[in-house]
Amino acid sequence: MPFNYKFDKLLAVRERQKEEALDMYNQSVIRFEETANKLYEILKKKEDLESYQSERLVVGLPVLEIRHHQQFVHNLEKTIDHYQKMVINARNQMNYYQDKLMETNTEVKKFEKMKEKSKLQYMAAEKLSEGRQMDDISIQQFMNRVH
């Protein structure tokens, strides 16, 4: 008789939830990386602009161009602030999905451990039952030989 685990359907549901949590976590990691890369690019652009502006100040720079650069830097700083908030949100979301993944993973492991224990108990009961059947057969054969 094959082993049937009484919580197989529940285990399958938990495994599906685990896969969904893993997918959500992976998507959140990708969003975090993309946002962090955008922030890095903007910070690099600001650094390059400030470096270019300081080089130009040495040789002389018209006031209009200085104002233009200051306005551009100001706009970049607003964009940097925006992306910093987005990175924080993406990190928080990634941490949330990581916690969810760990939680569902723990649930699946609990059910798998319960299934393994149940299977070991089933195997022990089967072995005991087979032993009893063998004893009964031996007794019957002995009784048939005696008579």
N, C-alpha and C positions, 0 to 999 in steps of 0.2 A: 504494500500500500504506500503510495507516494506521500511525501510530507507536504502538508498544506498549512501555511502560516495564517492564523486567523486575522492578522492585521496587514495582509499583503496590499489591499486596496489603499489603506491609510498610508502605508510606506510608499506606495507609488505616487500618491498625492504629495507627500512630503518631498519626494525626490523631484517631482515636477516643480514644486515651489522653490526648491534649492536651485534648480536650473534657471528658473526665472530670476531669482535673486542674483545669481552669478551673471546673467545677461545684463541686468540693470546695473550691477556694480561695474562691469566692463564698460558699459556705455558711459557711466559717470566718470570713469577714469579717462576715457577718451575726451569727454567734454572738458575735464579739468586740464588735461595736457594741452588741448587746443587753446583754451583761454589763457593759460599760463604762457604759452608761446606767443600769443598776440600781445600780451603785456610785455614780454621780453622785447619783442620787435619795436614796440612803441618807446620803451625805455631806451633802447639802443638808438632809435631815431632821434630822441631828445638829446642824448649824449653826443651824438655826431653833430647835431645842429649847434649845440653849445660849444663844442670844440671848433667847429668851422667859424662861429661867430667870434670866439676869442682870437683865432688866427687873423681874422679880418680886422679886428679892432687894433691890432699891432700896426697894420699898414694904413689904417684909416678907413672909416666907414661912414657913409652919409647917415644923418639922423633918421631919415625916412626908412632906410633899410634896417636900422637898429629897432625902430618901432615895429616894423614888419616882423622881424625876428622875435621880438618880445611877445607880440600878439600870437605868433605861431607857437612859441614855447608855452604861453598861457593856455592855448587850445590843447596842446599836447598834454599838459598837466591835468586838464579836465578829463581828457580821454584816459589818462593813466589812472586817475581816481576811479573812473567808471570801471575800468578793467580790473583794478585791485578789488573792488567790491564783487565783481563777477568771479574772480578767482577765489575769494573767500566763500562765496555761495557755492561754487563748484566743489571746493574742498569739503565744505560741510555736507553737501549732498553725497559726495563720494564716501565720506566717513559713515554717514547714515546707511548707505547701501552696503558698506562693508560690515557694519554691525548686523544688519538684516541677514546677510549671507552667513555670517558666523552663527547666528541664532538658528537659521534653518539647517545649516550643516550639523549642528549639535543635535537637533531634533532627528535628523535622518540617522545619525550615528546611534542614537538611543534606540530607535526602532530596529536598526540592523543588529545591535547587540542583543535586544530582546528576541529577535528572530533566531539568532545563533543559539542562544540559550534554549529556546523552545525546540529547535532542531536537535540539540544534544539530548534533551529530555525525551524527545520522540524516539531518537535512535536507541537510547538506553531502554525505553519501554519495549521497543521492537525486539531488541536483543533478549530481554527478559522473557517476552512472549515466545520467541523462537526456542529459547532454552526450555521453557515449560512444555512446548509442543514436542520437542525432542525427547524430554523425559517421559511424556505420555506415550509416545511411540515406542520407546525402549521398554517401558513397563508392559505395553500390550504385546510386543514381540516376545518378551520373557514369559509372559503368561501363556502365550500360544505354544511355546516350546515345552513348557511344563505339562500341559494337558495333553 
